[in-house]
Amino acid sequence: MPTVIVCDGNEAAAWGVVRSRPDMVAVYPITPQSSLAEYISQFVADGILDADLMDVEGEHSVLSVLQGACLAGARTYTASCGQGLAFMFEPYFRTPPLRLPIVMSLVTRDGISPQCVWGGQQDAMTVREVGWIQMYCETNQEILDSIIMAYKIAEDHEVMLPVNVCHDGNYLSYGVERVEVPDAEDVDAFLGEKNVNWHVALDPERPMAVDPLTGGALGEGPGLFVRYRKGTCRGMQNAIETITRVHEEWAQRFGRRYAPLVEEYRLEDADFAVVTIGGMTGAAKEAVDAARAEGEKVGLIKIKTFRPYPKEALLHAVSRVKAVGVVDRSVSFGWNSGPVFQELQGTLYQLPQRIPALSFIGGLAGADLTIPHFRRIIDTIGRALSGEVPEGPIWVNESDADLA
């Protein structure tokens, strides 16, 4: 039987790590991830997690030592966010082309300057093109379950890529909910036998080069580099099928079902929809339900997997409505919009008809996104059906004083 506990999102992530049985963990604390590092450390100290816990001097070393461990066949885990992720960037960029199936929690936080240590998704969105799979969680239960599923996805022989399981700093990291921790034996059966380094087989008895210099007069030249890039892209596309299959296997075994790529909520007869990602989705669903009770035909499209980009799933969802509004918890500076909105534009372009699309930016620097916020967002998207489409992004929290 599963164990029922009440915990915050960071502890839920730590329990997902416990059940996944990594061999090595290296975590350097940084707000709002710090308590996750503390939970992991306590679990190791108490003998709940049987793993080597590496004590290193910073995030760059965190991921560097885990790369070596993964190459040697260890299942590995880490967590970071914000400036820690920035300090980690060099080995972070290096992990996907080496095809290392490391699982890492991103407890997302906004960008620094003006000084900020609070929630947002700027850090995760900034690194979305580096080659890590990205899955975003709505609840603490989804955090725990997604950590476990991430190992099965990352270690699949057709994928072999690192996975970020992203959960919102402040709101999920510190928010407390009821969570079911599955039995260890059931998770062991779900994950199967560890087989992490079959593709590299780093072995002192069989010396080999890892990450050879390519291009120019040294190495094999650009052709080898291209093969690395193509292989990483192929693994990312293979992950779409693997993510879908693993989520279905989870639902069959544990009875909790999550949309693997994109969730369609009350979309069956909707005229327009709000698009969300991460922990904001709960408040958005409540607002959709309230608007539905008043006769508004609104639905919701929740993005669970953002990398690989779920193009076909999103195309299916947006093809069912006549207008969409995308709520981002981060900024794409070059496009004067949110990054999810920016990317959804490419999907909308493939529709046979043009539909209005609105960009909303909110929840920056830990600001709340409440049901009243989403009611106002829904009203604005609804007006777009009659041609009232504002120019540029709508900054949701800028006029919070007007909320009743």
N, C-alpha and C positions, 0 to 999 in steps of 0.2 A: 504494500500500500504506500502511496506517496505521503510525504510529511507536509502538513500545512503549517506555514509560518506567516508572520506579518513582518514585512521588511521594506526597506527602501530599494530603489533601483540598483544602487551600487552593490548592496548585499545580494540582490537577486543575481546580478552578473557573477559575483564571486561564487555563489552556489552552482551556477552553470559551469563554472570552471572546475569546481570540485567534482561534479559528476562526469566531466569530460576526461579526467585523469591525465592532465599534462605531465610530462616528465620534468620540464623546467619552466619557471616563471621568473620574469624580471620586470619589475614595475617601479617607476620613480614617481612619487606623489606630486600632483599638481591640481589645484582647484579647478573644477568641482569633481575631479576623479579621485582625490586623495583618500577618501574613506574606502574606496574600492581596494586600493593598495593596502590599507590597514586591515580590511577583512581578509584578504588573501594571506597576509603575513600572519594574522592570528590563526587562521585555519591550518597553516603549515606548522606553527608553533604548537598547536593543540593536537597535531597528528590527524586532523580531519582530511587534510590534503597531503598526500605523499608525493612531494615534488621538491626539486632543488630550487631554492629561492635565491637568486643572484643579487648581491648587494653591490650596486655599481654607482658611479659618480654622476650620471646624468642620462638623459634620454637617448643620446647618440649611442652610448655604450649599451643601453638596454637592448636596443634592436640588433646591435652588432653581435652581442654574445648569443642572442637567440638565433641569428642566422647560422652561426657555427654549430649550435646545438641541433638545429633543424637539419642541416647538412649531414650531421652525424646520425640522424634517425630519430631524434627526440620530438615528441609532440610538445608544442610551446604555446605560451600565452603572454600577452602584455596588455597594457591599457595606457591611454594618454589623452591629451587634448591641448588646444590652444598653443601656448608658447612651448610646451613640452613637445608637441607634434612638430613645431617649427624647428626645434633643436634636433629632432630625430630625422629631419627630412632627407639627408643624404642616404642613410641605410634604408629609410622608408621607400625611396624611389628605386633602390636597388633590389628590393625583395621580389616584386612580381616577375621581372625578366629572369631571375634565378629560379622561378617556379617553386617558391618555398611556401608551404601551406600553413603559415602562421596565422593564428586568430588573435585579434586585437580589438578591445573595446575602445570606441571613441565616445567619451562623455562630453558631448559637444558644447562648445562655448564660443562666444563672440570674439572678434578680433580685437587686439590690443590697440590703444590710442584712438580716442581718449581712453585713459586707464579703465580696464574692465576685466573682471574675473567671473562674470556671470554668463548665464546660458545664452545660446544662440546656435546657429549651425554654420557659421562662417568658416571655422577650421576645417570641418569635413568637406564642405563644398569647395573650398580652395584647393584641396588635394584630390578632387574626384577624377582627374585624368591621369593619375600616376599608375593605375593598373590594379589597384585593390578592388575586390568586390565590396560593395557597400549595401548593407541592409539597415533600415531605420525602424525603430520599435515604437509602438504606441503605449504599451503598458509594461509594468514590471514583470508580469508573467511572460510576456513576449520577449523581454530581455533574456531571462533565464533560458527559455526554450530555444531562442535564436543562437545563443552562445553554443549550445550543444549541437544544433543543426549545422552551425558554421564549420565545425570540424569535419563533419561528413561531406560537406560541400567542398571545402578546401582540399581535402585529401583524396577526392575522387580522381581517378587516373586520367580522366578526360578534362580535368580542370587544373589542379595543382597550382592554385593561386592563393595568396593571402586574402583574408576576409576581415573587414571592419564591421563590427556590430555597433551601430550608433544609437545612443540614447541621450535625450536632452538633459544637459546640465541643469541643476536646480530643480526642475519640475519632475523629472523621473529619477535623477540621481539621489535626491533627498526626499522625494514623495513616498509615502508609506502605503502599501496595499497588501491584501491577502495574496499569497503565492503558494503554489503547490510545487514542492521539490520532488521530482520523480525518484523512484528507487534506483540505487546504483546498478543493480543487476539488470534492470530493464534498459538503462542507458547503455551499459556495456553491450547488451545484445543489439541495440539500435546502431551503435557506432561500429561494432565489429572489431576485428583485430587491427592494431596499429600497423601501418605500413607507410611510413612517412617519407623515407629517403630512397625508395626503389628506383627513382629516376636518376639519382646521383650516385648513391652507394659509396659515400665517402668512407674510405677504409685505409688505415695506415699500411696495410699489407698490399694494397693496390693503389699507389699514388696516382693522383689525377689533378689536372688543372681545373679550377673553378673560376668563372668570370674572366675569361681570357681577354687580353687587349685586342680590340678589333679596329680595322680601318688603317689608312696610311700605309707605311712600309712594313708595319709589324702585323703579326697575326694573319688571319685569313682574309682580311679586308672587309669592305662593306657587306659582302654577301652573307657572311656569318651574322653580322649585326642585323641584317634584314630578316634572316631566319629566326633570330631571337624575337624580333618585334612581331613577326607573323605568328609565331607560336603563342605569344602572350595574347594577341588578339583572338586567336582561335580558341584558346582556353577560356577566355572571357565569354565568347559566344556559346561555347559548350556549356557554360555555367547556367544559362537560362533553363535548359532542360533539366540539369542536375538540381538546381534550386527548386524547381517545380516538383520533381520526383521526391526529393528529400522531405519537403513540406507535406506531401501526401503520405509518405511513410510515417512521419511523425503523427499525423492526424489518426492514421489507422492504429498505431500502437498506443498513443497516449490520450486520444480523444479530444485534443485541442487543435482546432483548425485555423490556420492563418492564410490569407491570400499570399502566395509566394512572391508575386511580382506587383500586382495592382489589385486593390479591393474596390469593387463597385457597390456602393451603399445607396439603397433606395433610388436606383438609377433606372428602374424598369420603365417608368413612364415620365421621367424627368424632362423638363424643357431646358434646364440649365444646371450646372454643377460647380461646386467648389472643389479645388484640388488641394490636398494637404500632404504633409510628410512629417512623420515623427509624432511626438507627444501631443501636439496641438489637435490631433484628430478627434480625441474624445469630446472636447468642447464643441468642435465643429459638428459632430454627429448629433449632439444635443440640440444645437441650433437648427440643424436640418429637420429634426423631428418636430421642433416647435413650429417651424415655418410650414411644414407639411400639415400640421394640425389646423393651420389657418388657411389651407387651400393652395399654398404655393407649391408648384411642381419642381422642387429642387432635389438634387441628389449630391452625392459626394464620391470623389475618386481619391483613394488613398494610395500613395506610392510606398510600397514596402522595400522593393529592391530598386536602387537608383543606378548602380553599376553591377552588372551590365545594364545599359539603358533598356528598359522594357518597352521597346518601340511598338511591337504588335499588340501587347496588352493595353497600352495606352491608346493606341489607334482604335481598338475595339470600344474602349470606354468613351472616348470623346466623340466618336461617330454617332453616339446615341443622343447627343444633346445639341442645342442650338447656340449655346454660349457657355464659356467657362471663365472662372476666376481662379488664379493660382496664388496661394498664400505661401510666401517664402519667409524663412527666419534668417535670411542672409541676403547679401547684396552682390550682384554682378556689376562692378563699377563701370566696365566698358560698355554695357548695354543699358545702363540706367533702369535696371529691373532686378527681379530676383533671378537666381540661376535656374531654378526649376521652371519658371516661366520662360526664360530664354530658351531652354532646351525643348520645352513643349511646343514652341513655335515651329520647330522642324517637323514634329508629328502632325500638327494642324495643317501644315502645308500639303500633306499627302491626302487630305480629305478632298472629295470631289467638289465640295462647296466651302466657301470661306465662312467662318463663324467668329463672332466677337470674342476676344480674349483679353482679360484684364489682369494686371500685375498688382498684387498687394504685398507690401513688406511690413512685417510686424514681429513682435516678440524679440526685438533686438536688446542686447545687454540685460537679459533676464526679465524684460517686460512681459506681463501676462497677456495671453490671448484668451479672452473669456467668451462665454456664450453671447453677451451683448455685442462684443466685437464681431463675432461671426454673423449675428443677425444683421448688423449693418453691412457687412460684406455681402451677404445674400441679397439684401435689398438692392445694393449697387449692381450686382451681376444681373439681377432681374430686370433692372431698367435698361441694361444693354440690349435686351431682346427688342426693344423699340427704338434702338439706334443711339441711345445716350451712353456713349463710350468715352470716358475721360482720357485725356492724353497723359502719358507717362505713368509712373507707378503711384499707387495710393499708399501713403505712409500711415499705417493703421493706428499706432499709438500716439501719433502727433497731437491728436485732438481728444485724448482720453478724458479731459475735464468736461467734455460735452456728454459723456455717457451718464445715463441715469443710474 
